[in-house]
Amino acid sequence: MNLIHLRNGRPIREEDFLQMAKTGILLASAIAGFGGFFWLMNCKAPEE
């Protein structure tokens, strides 16, 4: 089963695939950035 070949019953164009890839990379980077920031804020040793 080829998930990339069909979208709404028609082949995906290369431009569509590249756009989805860029969007996915940006979303993943944003999630990783926010996740790392909150992880550092929450897991940092308290300053006494």
N, C-alpha and C positions, 0 to 999 in steps of 0.2 A: 504494500500500500504506500503510495507516494503522496505525502501530505503537502509537498511543495507544488506539485503539478497542477492541482485543481483548487480553485477558490471560487465559490458560487458557480460551479459548473464550467469554468473556463480556465485555461492555463494562466499562471501568474507571469506577468512580464518581469524582465530583469530589473526595471526601474522600481516596480512595486516591491520586489524582494529586497533591493538595496535600501529602500526607504524604511521598510519594516526592520531590517537589520540595524540601521542607524538609530531608529527609535528605541529598539530593544537595548542597544548598547548604552544609550543615554539614560534610559530608565534604570538599568542595572547599576551604572555608575552613581546615579543619584541615590539609589537605595543603599548602596555600599557606603557612600560618603556619609549619609545621615546615620546609618547604623553604626559606623565606626565612631562618629562623633558622640552619639548618645552612649555608646559602650564605654568610651574613655571618660565621659562625664560621670557615669554611674559607677564604674569599677575603680576609679582612682582612689587611692588611699586618702582618708580624711586628714586634713592638716590640723594638727593640734598645737 
